[in-house]
Amino acid sequence: MEDKRNIPIIEWEHLDKKKFYVFGICMTMMIRVSVYPFTLIRTRLQVQKGKSLYNGTFDAFVKILRAEGAAGLYRGFLVNTFTLISGQCYVTTYELTRKYVSKYNNSNVVKSLVAGGSASLVAQSITVPIDVVSQHLMMQRKGESMGRFKVRYQNCKRNVVFGQTKDILVQIFNADGLRGFYRGYVASLLTYIPNSAVWWPFYHFYAEQLSRLTPKDCPHLLLQAVSGPLAAATASTLTNPMDVIRARVQVEGKSSIILTFKQLMAEEGPWGLTKGLSARIISATPSTIVIVVGYETLKKLSLRPELVDSRHW
């Protein structure tokens, strides 16, 4: 009987790349649709002063739904879908970096740490401009804005979708030039590189620990599905302070991470660094389960034909 303490890892060279990318895009899109409302809520909670608008995740969800309808929970979603590109770049960089690092060090922790950080660096370089625009769209409330820029509302449905995005693009460019689309880039790197670098080692760590505590016939996929949210909660808690600062830098147009941190501490104290954490964990838990199960299933479905029956995945 196979030892459950050694959960097999499907590496890059085992995959049929065409299947991997086709299935991967479909899976990523479904995940984004399901968790986007919590991403929007998290961003609004992080940007608001104190509890001026919302008292928490559930309060924000109810108020947005009542005031803006279901569409309000998906402001900026169409723009945000362009991050599908960065998502594919992320998984490609992660897998290729694992393969490269394995030539020098076969430790799964080391491979995961280096690959996770590298993948996040590449993905954030593509994602930040998209995030800047989509976050400003997230800040548009009915008749007002929580951010620096306010869009014009028009009766034409086409203008509601594309006109608002154009408004934000023009205002960002007029205010800050091309550099404005990379506002908060350093803050994003300081948030997501550690988050990604920490998530992968914790994911494998929790999976290995759970495998020692569960019966040998417990499915690998179940252990991985539990390990993912545990790793996400750990990584989110460790990196949330920087995520709050990142959101404020990008939405409020601040230029200094240190000054933003000092202002936040002066206005709201250490508690301000935890803003949006519950929304982040709530959105991360179901999404991470789907991501982990989906990603591990995706890799199994994408195995090269000659490996399907030859290995115990």
N, C-alpha and C positions, 0 to 999 in steps of 0.2 A: 504494500500500500504506500502511496506517495506521502512523504512527510510534509505536513501542512506548514511546517515552520519555514519551509523554503518556497514561498509563493513565486511561481515563475513570472519573469518579466519579459514581455515581447519587445524586442529591440528593433531598431530601424531596418536592419538588413533582413528581417523576417517578413516585411510588409510588401504588399502589392500597392505601389504608390498611387495608381489611378483610383482604385477603390477607396483608399485611405482619404484622399482629398474630396471625392464626391460625397461619401458618407459623412465626412467631417464637416463640410459646409452645411449640410442639411441638419445635422445634430446641433451645431452651434446656433443656427437661426432659431430653432425651437427653444433652446435654452434662453436666448436673449429675449424672446417674446414673453416667456414666463417670469423672468426676474426683473425686467426693466422697471416696472412700477416701484419696486423697492430701491432701485438705483436712484431714481428720481427723488424719492422720499429722503433717502440718505443724504443726497446732495443738498436739498432744501434745509434739512435739519442742521447740517454742518455750517451752512452759510448764514442762517438767521441769527439775529442778536438775542442771546439768551433763549427765552421761550416766548418771543414776541408774537409768533404766529401759531406754532404747533407745540404741544406738550410732550409729544413722543411719536413713535412710529405709528401706532394705531390711530391716534388723534389726527395725525397728518393724513393718513389714508382716508379717513372718514371725511375730513374737511375738504380735501382735494376732490373726492368723488362727489360730494354735495355741491361744491361751488363750480367745478369745471367739468364734471361728468367723467366717464371712463377715458375719454380722449385726453383729459388733463393728466392722467397717469402715464401717457405715452408721448408727451411733448418732447420733440427732438429725436424720436425713435428712428425715423427714416434716415436722418443724418448719421445716427449712431450705428446703423447697420453696415456702414462702410468699414467699421472695425472688424468685419468678417475677414478682411484682408490681413489685418494684423494678427488675427487669431490663427490663421493658417501659417503665417510667418513664425508665430510663437511655437507651435507644435513642431514645425520643421526644424527650427533652430534648436529646440530642446532635444529632439531625437538625434540630430547630427552631432551636437555637442557631447551628448552621452557617449556616442560612438567614438568620438575623437579622444575624450578623456579616458575611456576604457583602455586605450593603448598605453597609458602611463600609470593609471591607478584603477584597480578593479573594485574599489569600495563603492557600494551603492550610494552611501551617504555623500561621498565626495562627488560622484557623477551627478547626483540629483541637485546638489548645492550649486555646482558650477553651471550645469545646464539650465537650471531654473533661473538663475540670475542673468545668464547670457540671453536666454529667450525673452525675458522681460525687457532687457535693454533694447533689443531689436523691435519688439512689439510696441513699446512706448514711443519710439521714434516715429512710428507711423500713426499711433493712436492719439497722441496729444493734440494735434490740430483738430481732429474730429471731436475729441472730448471738449475742447474749448468752445466750439460752436454748439454742440449738443447741450452742454451745461448751461449756456446762456439761454437756450430755448427752454430748458427745464425750469429756469427761473421766471418764465413768463406766466404770471397769474392773470386772472380775468381782469382786464383793464389796468393792470400795473405790472411792475417788474421788481424782483428781489435783487437783481444784478445791476450792472452799470448801464446796460442797453435795454431799450424798450422797442418792441416791434410794432408796426402799424397793422391794425386789424382791418380786413377788407371782406366784403360780402362774397366775393368770388371764391369758390372752394379751392381752385387751383392756387390762388394767391395765399390762402391760408396755409397750404402745404409748402409751396416753394417761395412765396413772397417773403414769409417770415425768415426763412433761412437766408435769403438774399439780403434782407435788412441787417441781420446779425453780421454776415460776412463783410458787408460794406462798412458798418460801424466799427468793427474790430480793425479793419484795414485803415480807415480814416484816423482812428485814435492811436494806433500803435504800429501801423505798417505790417509787413510780413512777420516781424518779430512777435506781434501780438498773437499769432496763431500757435506760437510755441511758449506762450506765457505759462509759467509753472512747470516747464519741462524738467528742470533740476529737481523740483519738489516731487514730480511724478516718479522720476527715477529713484529718489530717496524713499518713496513709498512702495512702489511696485517691485523693484529689484529685490529688496529684502523680503517682501511678502512672498514672491515667487521662490526665492532662494530658500526660505524657511519652510514653505508649504510642502514641497516635494520630499525633503528628508523626513519631516514629521509624518507625512502620509505613509511612507514606507516603514517608519518606526512604529506607528500605531498598528499598521497591518501585521507586522511581525509579532508585536506584543499580543495582539488579539488572537493570532494563530496559535500562540502558546497556551492561551486560556480557554480555547474552544475545542470541541471534539474534532477528531481528525477528519470526519466526514462533512464538516461545515464547508459550504461552497466558498471558494476563493472570492467570488464576486461579492458575496455578502460581507465578508471581512473588509474588502476594499470600499464598499459602499458606506460602511460605518467609519472607516479610517479617514475618508475624505472630509466629511464635516468636522471631525475632531481636529484635523490639521488646519482646516479653514478657520475655525474658531480661534485656534492658537495663533495663527498668523495674523488674523484680523485684529486681535487684542494687542499684539505686539506692535503693529504698524498703524493702528488707527490715529494716534496723535499726529503723525506725519500726513495722513490722509485728510484730516481736518484742515491742516495748514495748506495742503495742495489745493483743496476745493476753494478756499478763500483767496489764495493767490490768483487762481484762474478766473474766478467769477468777479471778484472785487477789483481786479486789475492791479494788485499790489506787486511790487518788484523785489521785495526782500523777504526771504524766508524767516530770517532772524527777527526782523521788525514785526512781521505778522505773528510770530510766536509770542513776542513780548506783549503785543497789543491784546492778543487772545488771553494771555495769562492775567493781564491787568484788568480786563473787562469781566472775565468769567472764571478766572482761577484754574486750577488743575482739572476741575470738572469739565471745562470746555474741551479738553483733549479727548474726552470720551463721547462727544456728540456724534450721533449717527451710528454708534457701535452696535446697538441692538438691531437697527435696520440692516446693518451690514452683515451681522451674523444670521439674522432671519432670512435674508436673501441668499446668503452663502450656503446655508444648510441644505435646502431643497435643490438649489442649483448645483452644489458640489456633488450631491448624491447622483443627480442626473449626469453631470459632467464625468464623474468617475466611472459610473456604470456604463455610460455612453462611450467614454473614451476606451475603457478596457474592452467593451464589446466591439467597438469600432476596430480596434487593433486585431481582435480575433476574426472579425469578418473580412479584414484586409490582409490576412495571412496569405503568403504565396501558396498557390495550389499544392505544391509538393510537400508543404509543411503542415497542412490541415490535419492529416491523419497520423503524422509521424511524431507529433509532440503532444504531451498531456497539458493542454492549456486549460 
